[in-house]
Amino acid sequence: MSGTGRADDGAPRPERTEERDYGGGSEAWKERGVALRVFIYIFATHLFAGFVWILFYVGEHAEK
């Protein structure tokens, strides 16, 4: 019975949709949280590296 939306035992199957459920416990919500943390960590790391680079630049050009 392909394409009828019913399993072999006759019980209805839920239709598959491509919409993501962003409820608190869903996998999509967890994936979104991980992606956000990765973005924040990369941004913060680059910000810190830029600060250290500025310190070296200012130290190199300071009058001695």
Predicted model as a PDB file, atoms N, CA, C, CB and O in Angstrom, pLDDT in the B-factor column:
MODEL        1                                                                  
ATOM      1  N   MET A   1       0.824  -1.189   0.000  1.00 52.00           N  
ATOM      2  CA  MET A   1       0.000   0.000   0.000  1.00 52.00           C  
ATOM      3  C   MET A   1       0.865   1.247   0.000  1.00 52.00           C  
ATOM      4  CB  MET A   1      -0.936   0.001   1.198  1.00 52.00           C  
ATOM      5  O   MET A   1       0.757   2.055   0.922  1.00 52.00           O  
ATOM      6  N   SER A   2       1.679   1.427  -0.951  1.00 55.00           N  
ATOM      7  CA  SER A   2       2.545   2.594  -0.927  1.00 55.00           C  
ATOM      8  C   SER A   2       1.758   3.847  -1.295  1.00 55.00           C  
ATOM      9  CB  SER A   2       3.731   2.404  -1.882  1.00 55.00           C  
ATOM     10  O   SER A   2       0.890   3.825  -2.167  1.00 55.00           O  
ATOM     11  N   GLY A   3       2.086   4.942  -0.605  1.00 59.00           N  
ATOM     12  CA  GLY A   3       1.468   6.216  -0.912  1.00 59.00           C  
ATOM     13  C   GLY A   3       0.119   6.446  -0.252  1.00 59.00           C  
ATOM     14  O   GLY A   3      -0.504   7.483  -0.481  1.00 59.00           O  
ATOM     15  N   THR A   4      -0.355   5.493   0.572  1.00 59.00           N  
ATOM     16  CA  THR A   4      -1.658   5.675   1.203  1.00 59.00           C  
ATOM     17  C   THR A   4      -1.546   6.345   2.557  1.00 59.00           C  
ATOM     18  CB  THR A   4      -2.355   4.348   1.351  1.00 59.00           C  
ATOM     19  O   THR A   4      -2.553   6.791   3.107  1.00 59.00           O  
ATOM     20  N   GLY A   5      -0.339   6.426   3.107  1.00 56.00           N  
ATOM     21  CA  GLY A   5      -0.182   7.046   4.415  1.00 56.00           C  
ATOM     22  C   GLY A   5      -0.514   6.118   5.559  1.00 56.00           C  
ATOM     23  O   GLY A   5      -0.625   6.551   6.706  1.00 56.00           O  
ATOM     24  N   ARG A   6      -0.673   4.838   5.251  1.00 53.00           N  
ATOM     25  CA  ARG A   6      -0.999   3.877   6.304  1.00 53.00           C  
ATOM     26  C   ARG A   6       0.074   2.794   6.365  1.00 53.00           C  
ATOM     27  CB  ARG A   6      -2.393   3.247   6.062  1.00 53.00           C  
ATOM     28  O   ARG A   6       0.658   2.414   5.350  1.00 53.00           O  
ATOM     29  N   ALA A   7       0.316   2.311   7.572  1.00 52.00           N  
ATOM     30  CA  ALA A   7       1.282   1.228   7.762  1.00 52.00           C  
ATOM     31  C   ALA A   7       0.632  -0.084   7.329  1.00 52.00           C  
ATOM     32  CB  ALA A   7       1.763   1.150   9.253  1.00 52.00           C  
ATOM     33  O   ALA A   7      -0.557  -0.123   7.012  1.00 52.00           O  
ATOM     34  N   ASP A   8       1.415  -1.143   7.318  1.00 62.00           N  
ATOM     35  CA  ASP A   8       0.902  -2.444   6.894  1.00 62.00           C  
ATOM     36  C   ASP A   8      -0.218  -2.945   7.787  1.00 62.00           C  
ATOM     37  CB  ASP A   8       2.017  -3.455   6.870  1.00 62.00           C  
ATOM     38  O   ASP A   8      -1.063  -3.715   7.329  1.00 62.00           O  
ATOM     39  N   ASP A   9      -0.251  -2.531   9.056  1.00 70.00           N  
ATOM     40  CA  ASP A   9      -1.296  -2.992   9.965  1.00 70.00           C  
ATOM     41  C   ASP A   9      -2.557  -2.136   9.869  1.00 70.00           C  
ATOM     42  CB  ASP A   9      -0.780  -2.990  11.393  1.00 70.00           C  
ATOM     43  O   ASP A   9      -3.531  -2.403  10.572  1.00 70.00           O  
ATOM     44  N   GLY A  10      -2.559  -1.119   9.020  1.00 71.00           N  
ATOM     45  CA  GLY A  10      -3.747  -0.299   8.832  1.00 71.00           C  
ATOM     46  C   GLY A  10      -3.785   0.934   9.721  1.00 71.00           C  
ATOM     47  O   GLY A  10      -4.675   1.770   9.568  1.00 71.00           O  
ATOM     48  N   ALA A  11      -2.841   1.066  10.644  1.00 70.00           N  
ATOM     49  CA  ALA A  11      -2.827   2.233  11.531  1.00 70.00           C  
ATOM     50  C   ALA A  11      -2.307   3.447  10.770  1.00 70.00           C  
ATOM     51  CB  ALA A  11      -1.955   1.963  12.790  1.00 70.00           C  
ATOM     52  O   ALA A  11      -1.365   3.327   9.987  1.00 70.00           O  
ATOM     53  N   PRO A  12      -2.911   4.616  10.991  1.00 74.00           N  
ATOM     54  CA  PRO A  12      -2.443   5.807  10.271  1.00 74.00           C  
ATOM     55  C   PRO A  12      -1.052   6.221  10.729  1.00 74.00           C  
ATOM     56  CB  PRO A  12      -3.422   6.967  10.468  1.00 74.00           C  
ATOM     57  O   PRO A  12      -0.720   6.137  11.911  1.00 74.00           O  
ATOM     58  N   ARG A  13      -0.244   6.671   9.774  1.00 70.00           N  
ATOM     59  CA  ARG A  13       1.095   7.179  10.060  1.00 70.00           C  
ATOM     60  C   ARG A  13       1.057   8.694  10.032  1.00 70.00           C  
ATOM     61  CB  ARG A  13       2.137   6.633   9.045  1.00 70.00           C  
ATOM     62  O   ARG A  13       0.341   9.278   9.219  1.00 70.00           O  
ATOM     63  N   PRO A  14       1.816   9.342  10.907  1.00 68.00           N  
ATOM     64  CA  PRO A  14       1.877  10.808  10.821  1.00 68.00           C  
ATOM     65  C   PRO A  14       2.596  11.218   9.543  1.00 68.00           C  
ATOM     66  CB  PRO A  14       2.594  11.411  12.063  1.00 68.00           C  
ATOM     67  O   PRO A  14       3.580  10.591   9.149  1.00 68.00           O  
ATOM     68  N   GLU A  15       2.109  12.255   8.908  1.00 71.00           N  
ATOM     69  CA  GLU A  15       2.740  12.753   7.695  1.00 71.00           C  
ATOM     70  C   GLU A  15       4.070  13.410   8.049  1.00 71.00           C  
ATOM     71  CB  GLU A  15       1.814  13.752   6.959  1.00 71.00           C  
ATOM     72  O   GLU A  15       4.175  14.106   9.058  1.00 71.00           O  
ATOM     73  N   ARG A  16       5.081  13.186   7.218  1.00 64.00           N  
ATOM     74  CA  ARG A  16       6.390  13.800   7.436  1.00 64.00           C  
ATOM     75  C   ARG A  16       6.365  15.199   6.853  1.00 64.00           C  
ATOM     76  CB  ARG A  16       7.532  12.950   6.798  1.00 64.00           C  
ATOM     77  O   ARG A  16       5.980  15.399   5.701  1.00 64.00           O  
ATOM     78  N   THR A  17       6.772  16.145   7.644  1.00 60.00           N  
ATOM     79  CA  THR A  17       6.870  17.518   7.158  1.00 60.00           C  
ATOM     80  C   THR A  17       8.303  17.976   7.305  1.00 60.00           C  
ATOM     81  CB  THR A  17       5.904  18.466   7.923  1.00 60.00           C  
ATOM     82  O   THR A  17       9.057  17.438   8.116  1.00 60.00           O  
ATOM     83  N   GLU A  18       8.673  18.954   6.532  1.00 60.00           N  
ATOM     84  CA  GLU A  18      10.029  19.483   6.570  1.00 60.00           C  
ATOM     85  C   GLU A  18      10.173  20.605   7.592  1.00 60.00           C  
ATOM     86  CB  GLU A  18      10.432  19.981   5.196  1.00 60.00           C  
ATOM     87  O   GLU A  18      11.278  21.106   7.795  1.00 60.00           O  
ATOM     88  N   GLU A  19       9.093  21.005   8.232  1.00 60.00           N  
ATOM     89  CA  GLU A  19       9.163  22.064   9.230  1.00 60.00           C  
ATOM     90  C   GLU A  19       9.899  21.545  10.450  1.00 60.00           C  
ATOM     91  CB  GLU A  19       7.750  22.569   9.613  1.00 60.00           C  
ATOM     92  O   GLU A  19       9.723  20.399  10.865  1.00 60.00           O  
ATOM     93  N   ARG A  20      10.719  22.401  11.010  1.00 62.00           N  
ATOM     94  CA  ARG A  20      11.453  22.012  12.207  1.00 62.00           C  
ATOM     95  C   ARG A  20      10.702  22.455  13.444  1.00 62.00           C  
ATOM     96  CB  ARG A  20      12.866  22.605  12.199  1.00 62.00           C  
ATOM     97  O   ARG A  20      10.140  23.549  13.489  1.00 62.00           O  
ATOM     98  N   ASP A  21      10.697  21.605  14.434  1.00 60.00           N  
ATOM     99  CA  ASP A  21      10.082  21.933  15.709  1.00 60.00           C  
ATOM    100  C   ASP A  21      11.171  22.488  16.609  1.00 60.00           C  
ATOM    101  CB  ASP A  21       9.384  20.686  16.352  1.00 60.00           C  
ATOM    102  O   ASP A  21      12.090  21.760  16.985  1.00 60.00           O  
ATOM    103  N   TYR A  22      11.085  23.758  16.959  1.00 65.00           N  
ATOM    104  CA  TYR A  22      12.102  24.378  17.805  1.00 65.00           C  
ATOM    105  C   TYR A  22      11.694  24.359  19.271  1.00 65.00           C  
ATOM    106  CB  TYR A  22      12.362  25.809  17.357  1.00 65.00           C  
ATOM    107  O   TYR A  22      11.988  25.296  20.012  1.00 65.00           O  
ATOM    108  N   GLY A  23      11.025  23.305  19.684  1.00 64.00           N  
ATOM    109  CA  GLY A  23      10.691  23.158  21.088  1.00 64.00           C  
ATOM    110  C   GLY A  23      11.946  22.911  21.906  1.00 64.00           C  
ATOM    111  O   GLY A  23      12.989  22.570  21.348  1.00 64.00           O  
ATOM    112  N   GLY A  24      11.862  23.076  23.214  1.00 65.00           N  
ATOM    113  CA  GLY A  24      13.022  23.017  24.079  1.00 65.00           C  
ATOM    114  C   GLY A  24      13.820  21.733  24.016  1.00 65.00           C  
ATOM    115  O   GLY A  24      15.033  21.774  24.218  1.00 65.00           O  
ATOM    116  N   GLY A  25      13.201  20.591  23.746  1.00 75.00           N  
ATOM    117  CA  GLY A  25      13.929  19.333  23.778  1.00 75.00           C  
ATOM    118  C   GLY A  25      14.212  18.734  22.418  1.00 75.00           C  
ATOM    119  O   GLY A  25      14.742  17.627  22.335  1.00 75.00           O  
ATOM    120  N   SER A  26      13.874  19.433  21.355  1.00 87.00           N  
ATOM    121  CA  SER A  26      14.034  18.838  20.033  1.00 87.00           C  
ATOM    122  C   SER A  26      15.483  18.879  19.573  1.00 87.00           C  
ATOM    123  CB  SER A  26      13.150  19.552  19.026  1.00 87.00           C  
ATOM    124  O   SER A  26      16.277  19.695  20.040  1.00 87.00           O  
ATOM    125  N   GLU A  27      15.810  17.991  18.656  1.00 91.00           N  
ATOM    126  CA  GLU A  27      17.167  17.941  18.097  1.00 91.00           C  
ATOM    127  C   GLU A  27      17.492  19.206  17.321  1.00 91.00           C  
ATOM    128  CB  GLU A  27      17.327  16.721  17.188  1.00 91.00           C  
ATOM    129  O   GLU A  27      18.625  19.686  17.361  1.00 91.00           O  
ATOM    130  N   ALA A  28      16.502  19.752  16.614  1.00 90.00           N  
ATOM    131  CA  ALA A  28      16.729  20.973  15.833  1.00 90.00           C  
ATOM    132  C   ALA A  28      17.118  22.129  16.756  1.00 90.00           C  
ATOM    133  CB  ALA A  28      15.466  21.341  15.015  1.00 90.00           C  
ATOM    134  O   ALA A  28      17.973  22.944  16.410  1.00 90.00           O  
ATOM    135  N   TRP A  29      16.498  22.194  17.911  1.00 91.00           N  
ATOM    136  CA  TRP A  29      16.813  23.253  18.877  1.00 91.00           C  
ATOM    137  C   TRP A  29      18.242  23.081  19.396  1.00 91.00           C  
ATOM    138  CB  TRP A  29      15.802  23.240  20.058  1.00 91.00           C  
ATOM    139  O   TRP A  29      18.965  24.063  19.562  1.00 91.00           O  
ATOM    140  N   LYS A  30      18.644  21.849  19.649  1.00 92.00           N  
ATOM    141  CA  LYS A  30      20.002  21.583  20.127  1.00 92.00           C  
ATOM    142  C   LYS A  30      21.037  21.926  19.055  1.00 92.00           C  
ATOM    143  CB  LYS A  30      20.143  20.110  20.545  1.00 92.00           C  
ATOM    144  O   LYS A  30      22.081  22.504  19.358  1.00 92.00           O  
ATOM    145  N   GLU A  31      20.742  21.565  17.792  1.00 94.00           N  
ATOM    146  CA  GLU A  31      21.651  21.901  16.695  1.00 94.00           C  
ATOM    147  C   GLU A  31      21.803  23.406  16.568  1.00 94.00           C  
ATOM    148  CB  GLU A  31      21.147  21.308  15.374  1.00 94.00           C  
ATOM    149  O   GLU A  31      22.904  23.907  16.339  1.00 94.00           O  
ATOM    150  N   ARG A  32      20.709  24.121  16.715  1.00 94.00           N  
ATOM    151  CA  ARG A  32      20.744  25.580  16.630  1.00 94.00           C  
ATOM    152  C   ARG A  32      21.581  26.157  17.775  1.00 94.00           C  
ATOM    153  CB  ARG A  32      19.310  26.162  16.662  1.00 94.00           C  
ATOM    154  O   ARG A  32      22.339  27.104  17.565  1.00 94.00           O  
ATOM    155  N   GLY A  33      21.454  25.603  18.968  1.00 95.00           N  
ATOM    156  CA  GLY A  33      22.234  26.063  20.106  1.00 95.00           C  
ATOM    157  C   GLY A  33      23.727  25.817  19.924  1.00 95.00           C  
ATOM    158  O   GLY A  33      24.550  26.666  20.266  1.00 95.00           O  
ATOM    159  N   VAL A  34      24.067  24.658  19.387  1.00 96.00           N  
ATOM    160  CA  VAL A  34      25.475  24.338  19.142  1.00 96.00           C  
ATOM    161  C   VAL A  34      26.049  25.294  18.109  1.00 96.00           C  
ATOM    162  CB  VAL A  34      25.636  22.874  18.671  1.00 96.00           C  
ATOM    163  O   VAL A  34      27.158  25.798  18.284  1.00 96.00           O  
ATOM    164  N   ALA A  35      25.313  25.551  17.038  1.00 96.00           N  
ATOM    165  CA  ALA A  35      25.784  26.468  15.998  1.00 96.00           C  
ATOM    166  C   ALA A  35      25.987  27.873  16.560  1.00 96.00           C  
ATOM    167  CB  ALA A  35      24.790  26.507  14.827  1.00 96.00           C  
ATOM    168  O   ALA A  35      26.953  28.549  16.207  1.00 96.00           O  
ATOM    169  N   LEU A  36      25.087  28.309  17.425  1.00 97.00           N  
ATOM    170  CA  LEU A  36      25.217  29.631  18.040  1.00 97.00           C  
ATOM    171  C   LEU A  36      26.450  29.694  18.936  1.00 97.00           C  
ATOM    172  CB  LEU A  36      23.955  29.974  18.849  1.00 97.00           C  
ATOM    173  O   LEU A  36      27.191  30.675  18.898  1.00 97.00           O  
ATOM    174  N   ARG A  37      26.676  28.662  19.738  1.00 97.00           N  
ATOM    175  CA  ARG A  37      27.856  28.642  20.615  1.00 97.00           C  
ATOM    176  C   ARG A  37      29.146  28.627  19.805  1.00 97.00           C  
ATOM    177  CB  ARG A  37      27.812  27.422  21.545  1.00 97.00           C  
ATOM    178  O   ARG A  37      30.106  29.312  20.157  1.00 97.00           O  
ATOM    179  N   VAL A  38      29.177  27.855  18.726  1.00 98.00           N  
ATOM    180  CA  VAL A  38      30.370  27.816  17.872  1.00 98.00           C  
ATOM    181  C   VAL A  38      30.643  29.197  17.300  1.00 98.00           C  
ATOM    182  CB  VAL A  38      30.199  26.785  16.730  1.00 98.00           C  
ATOM    183  O   VAL A  38      31.790  29.644  17.291  1.00 98.00           O  
ATOM    184  N   PHE A  39      29.608  29.881  16.822  1.00 98.00           N  
ATOM    185  CA  PHE A  39      29.780  31.232  16.293  1.00 98.00           C  
ATOM    186  C   PHE A  39      30.316  32.172  17.367  1.00 98.00           C  
ATOM    187  CB  PHE A  39      28.452  31.763  15.740  1.00 98.00           C  
ATOM    188  O   PHE A  39      31.235  32.949  17.106  1.00 98.00           O  
ATOM    189  N   ILE A  40      29.757  32.109  18.560  1.00 98.00           N  
ATOM    190  CA  ILE A  40      30.213  32.981  19.652  1.00 98.00           C  
ATOM    191  C   ILE A  40      31.658  32.671  20.028  1.00 98.00           C  
ATOM    192  CB  ILE A  40      29.303  32.823  20.886  1.00 98.00           C  
ATOM    193  O   ILE A  40      32.448  33.593  20.228  1.00 98.00           O  
ATOM    194  N   TYR A  41      32.019  31.390  20.126  1.00 98.00           N  
ATOM    195  CA  TYR A  41      33.386  31.021  20.481  1.00 98.00           C  
ATOM    196  C   TYR A  41      34.377  31.496  19.430  1.00 98.00           C  
ATOM    197  CB  TYR A  41      33.499  29.514  20.659  1.00 98.00           C  
ATOM    198  O   TYR A  41      35.443  32.010  19.768  1.00 98.00           O  
ATOM    199  N   ILE A  42      34.033  31.326  18.155  1.00 98.00           N  
ATOM    200  CA  ILE A  42      34.938  31.778  17.088  1.00 98.00           C  
ATOM    201  C   ILE A  42      35.075  33.291  17.121  1.00 98.00           C  
ATOM    202  CB  ILE A  42      34.428  31.319  15.702  1.00 98.00           C  
ATOM    203  O   ILE A  42      36.182  33.812  16.990  1.00 98.00           O  
ATOM    204  N   PHE A  43      33.963  34.009  17.294  1.00 98.00           N  
ATOM    205  CA  PHE A  43      33.995  35.462  17.360  1.00 98.00           C  
ATOM    206  C   PHE A  43      34.838  35.928  18.543  1.00 98.00           C  
ATOM    207  CB  PHE A  43      32.574  36.026  17.464  1.00 98.00           C  
ATOM    208  O   PHE A  43      35.671  36.823  18.399  1.00 98.00           O  
ATOM    209  N   ALA A  44      34.624  35.323  19.712  1.00 98.00           N  
ATOM    210  CA  ALA A  44      35.378  35.724  20.908  1.00 98.00           C  
ATOM    211  C   ALA A  44      36.864  35.417  20.752  1.00 98.00           C  
ATOM    212  CB  ALA A  44      34.824  35.014  22.154  1.00 98.00           C  
ATOM    213  O   ALA A  44      37.702  36.205  21.191  1.00 98.00           O  
ATOM    214  N   THR A  45      37.201  34.303  20.146  1.00 98.00           N  
ATOM    215  CA  THR A  45      38.604  33.946  19.930  1.00 98.00           C  
ATOM    216  C   THR A  45      39.280  34.954  19.001  1.00 98.00           C  
ATOM    217  CB  THR A  45      38.715  32.525  19.345  1.00 98.00           C  
ATOM    218  O   THR A  45      40.410  35.370  19.256  1.00 98.00           O  
ATOM    219  N   HIS A  46      38.601  35.343  17.937  1.00 98.00           N  
ATOM    220  CA  HIS A  46      39.169  36.337  17.029  1.00 98.00           C  
ATOM    221  C   HIS A  46      39.289  37.704  17.706  1.00 98.00           C  
ATOM    222  CB  HIS A  46      38.312  36.450  15.763  1.00 98.00           C  
ATOM    223  O   HIS A  46      40.255  38.430  17.469  1.00 98.00           O  
ATOM    224  N   LEU A  47      38.332  38.050  18.531  1.00 98.00           N  
ATOM    225  CA  LEU A  47      38.399  39.310  19.266  1.00 98.00           C  
ATOM    226  C   LEU A  47      39.597  39.310  20.215  1.00 98.00           C  
ATOM    227  CB  LEU A  47      37.093  39.549  20.050  1.00 98.00           C  
ATOM    228  O   LEU A  47      40.323  40.301  20.292  1.00 98.00           O  
ATOM    229  N   PHE A  48      39.808  38.227  20.927  1.00 98.00           N  
ATOM    230  CA  PHE A  48      40.950  38.119  21.834  1.00 98.00           C  
ATOM    231  C   PHE A  48      42.269  38.150  21.055  1.00 98.00           C  
ATOM    232  CB  PHE A  48      40.852  36.825  22.665  1.00 98.00           C  
ATOM    233  O   PHE A  48      43.219  38.814  21.472  1.00 98.00           O  
ATOM    234  N   ALA A  49      42.330  37.440  19.934  1.00 98.00           N  
ATOM    235  CA  ALA A  49      43.544  37.432  19.113  1.00 98.00           C  
ATOM    236  C   ALA A  49      43.837  38.832  18.575  1.00 98.00           C  
ATOM    237  CB  ALA A  49      43.402  36.430  17.945  1.00 98.00           C  
ATOM    238  O   ALA A  49      44.996  39.243  18.515  1.00 98.00           O  
ATOM    239  N   GLY A  50      42.803  39.559  18.188  1.00 98.00           N  
ATOM    240  CA  GLY A  50      42.986  40.934  17.735  1.00 98.00           C  
ATOM    241  C   GLY A  50      43.519  41.822  18.842  1.00 98.00           C  
ATOM    242  O   GLY A  50      44.377  42.670  18.596  1.00 98.00           O  
ATOM    243  N   PHE A  51      43.026  41.641  20.049  1.00 98.00           N  
ATOM    244  CA  PHE A  51      43.507  42.411  21.197  1.00 98.00           C  
ATOM    245  C   PHE A  51      44.982  42.124  21.463  1.00 98.00           C  
ATOM    246  CB  PHE A  51      42.671  42.093  22.448  1.00 98.00           C  
ATOM    247  O   PHE A  51      45.762  43.047  21.698  1.00 98.00           O  
ATOM    248  N   VAL A  52      45.362  40.864  21.428  1.00 98.00           N  
ATOM    249  CA  VAL A  52      46.770  40.498  21.638  1.00 98.00           C  
ATOM    250  C   VAL A  52      47.629  41.081  20.523  1.00 98.00           C  
ATOM    251  CB  VAL A  52      46.939  38.954  21.698  1.00 98.00           C  
ATOM    252  O   VAL A  52      48.728  41.567  20.790  1.00 98.00           O  
ATOM    253  N   TRP A  53      47.154  41.044  19.277  1.00 98.00           N  
ATOM    254  CA  TRP A  53      47.893  41.619  18.156  1.00 98.00           C  
ATOM    255  C   TRP A  53      48.105  43.117  18.361  1.00 98.00           C  
ATOM    256  CB  TRP A  53      47.152  41.362  16.833  1.00 98.00           C  
ATOM    257  O   TRP A  53      49.190  43.632  18.093  1.00 98.00           O  
ATOM    258  N   ILE A  54      47.076  43.817  18.833  1.00 98.00           N  
ATOM    259  CA  ILE A  54      47.202  45.251  19.114  1.00 98.00           C  
ATOM    260  C   ILE A  54      48.237  45.497  20.201  1.00 98.00           C  
ATOM    261  CB  ILE A  54      45.846  45.844  19.532  1.00 98.00           C  
ATOM    262  O   ILE A  54      49.018  46.444  20.105  1.00 98.00           O  
ATOM    263  N   LEU A  55      48.255  44.664  21.230  1.00 97.00           N  
ATOM    264  CA  LEU A  55      49.253  44.822  22.294  1.00 97.00           C  
ATOM    265  C   LEU A  55      50.669  44.688  21.734  1.00 97.00           C  
ATOM    266  CB  LEU A  55      49.022  43.780  23.410  1.00 97.00           C  
ATOM    267  O   LEU A  55      51.545  45.486  22.067  1.00 97.00           O  
ATOM    268  N   PHE A  56      50.893  43.693  20.894  1.00 97.00           N  
ATOM    269  CA  PHE A  56      52.219  43.531  20.291  1.00 97.00           C  
ATOM    270  C   PHE A  56      52.562  44.706  19.381  1.00 97.00           C  
ATOM    271  CB  PHE A  56      52.288  42.220  19.501  1.00 97.00           C  
ATOM    272  O   PHE A  56      53.702  45.171  19.369  1.00 97.00           O  
ATOM    273  N   TYR A  57      51.584  45.185  18.623  1.00 97.00           N  
ATOM    274  CA  TYR A  57      51.824  46.310  17.711  1.00 97.00           C  
ATOM    275  C   TYR A  57      52.186  47.565  18.496  1.00 97.00           C  
ATOM    276  CB  TYR A  57      50.583  46.572  16.831  1.00 97.00           C  
ATOM    277  O   TYR A  57      53.147  48.256  18.156  1.00 97.00           O  
ATOM    278  N   VAL A  58      51.425  47.862  19.537  1.00 97.00           N  
ATOM    279  CA  VAL A  58      51.709  49.053  20.353  1.00 97.00           C  
ATOM    280  C   VAL A  58      53.051  48.887  21.052  1.00 97.00           C  
ATOM    281  CB  VAL A  58      50.581  49.296  21.396  1.00 97.00           C  
ATOM    282  O   VAL A  58      53.820  49.845  21.132  1.00 97.00           O  
ATOM    283  N   GLY A  59      53.346  47.705  21.556  1.00 95.00           N  
ATOM    284  CA  GLY A  59      54.629  47.473  22.235  1.00 95.00           C  
ATOM    285  C   GLY A  59      55.809  47.623  21.289  1.00 95.00           C  
ATOM    286  O   GLY A  59      56.866  48.115  21.686  1.00 95.00           O  
ATOM    287  N   GLU A  60      55.638  47.206  20.049  1.00 95.00           N  
ATOM    288  CA  GLU A  60      56.711  47.309  19.070  1.00 95.00           C  
ATOM    289  C   GLU A  60      56.973  48.770  18.682  1.00 95.00           C  
ATOM    290  CB  GLU A  60      56.368  46.486  17.827  1.00 95.00           C  
ATOM    291  O   GLU A  60      58.116  49.135  18.407  1.00 95.00           O  
ATOM    292  N   HIS A  61      55.955  49.587  18.658  1.00 93.00           N  
ATOM    293  CA  HIS A  61      56.089  50.966  18.235  1.00 93.00           C  
ATOM    294  C   HIS A  61      56.211  51.960  19.399  1.00 93.00           C  
ATOM    295  CB  HIS A  61      54.918  51.332  17.387  1.00 93.00           C  
ATOM    296  O   HIS A  61      56.175  53.171  19.184  1.00 93.00           O  
ATOM    297  N   ALA A  62      56.353  51.461  20.604  1.00 91.00           N  
ATOM    298  CA  ALA A  62      56.484  52.345  21.755  1.00 91.00           C  
ATOM    299  C   ALA A  62      57.901  52.926  21.793  1.00 91.00           C  
ATOM    300  CB  ALA A  62      56.163  51.586  23.073  1.00 91.00           C  
ATOM    301  O   ALA A  62      58.870  52.292  21.378  1.00 91.00           O  
ATOM    302  N   GLU A  63      57.982  54.160  22.309  1.00 88.00           N  
ATOM    303  CA  GLU A  63      59.308  54.762  22.454  1.00 88.00           C  
ATOM    304  C   GLU A  63      60.023  54.082  23.603  1.00 88.00           C  
ATOM    305  CB  GLU A  63      59.214  56.298  22.692  1.00 88.00           C  
ATOM    306  O   GLU A  63      59.446  53.828  24.660  1.00 88.00           O  
ATOM    307  N   LYS A  64      61.300  53.792  23.369  1.00 78.00           N  
ATOM    308  CA  LYS A  64      62.074  53.071  24.381  1.00 78.00           C  
ATOM    309  C   LYS A  64      63.173  53.922  24.924  1.00 78.00           C  
ATOM    310  CB  LYS A  64      62.649  51.799  23.817  1.00 78.00           C  
ATOM    311  O   LYS A  64      63.929  53.477  25.788  1.00 78.00           O  
TER     312      LYS A  64                                                      
ENDMDL                                                                          
END                                                                             
